[in-house]
Amino acid sequence: MTKAEVANLLMEKTGLGRNESYEAVEIFLDGVKKALLQGEKVSLVGFGTFLIKTKKSRNGRNPRTGEQIFIEEKNVVVFKPGKAFRDIVNDGQAIPGDDE
């Protein structure tokens, strides 16, 4: 699902105009990005948590050449699904409130 599809779904479900829907999606995503960049966790109850973790530096190998390389430490965004969301995915349940 793309950002445009999310905005269209929001438009259909709420009756907002196209521009307002796109703006609402952008505002939400900007808020998530800013919180993560400030070192905060973003918890969406019933869905999951986004957080930044640091991957330590390590030795690796170029898969094409087999040459050994050094991979520097870096930050990565991690998503941990919440229990309710995990259960829906694993049990193949319908999403509550979904008419389709």
Beta strands, then each sheet from edge to edge (+ up, - down):
strand 1: 42-44
strand 2: 48-55
strand 3: 58-61
strand 4: 68-71
strand 5: 74-81
sheet 1: 1+ 2- 5+
sheet 2: 3+ 4-
end
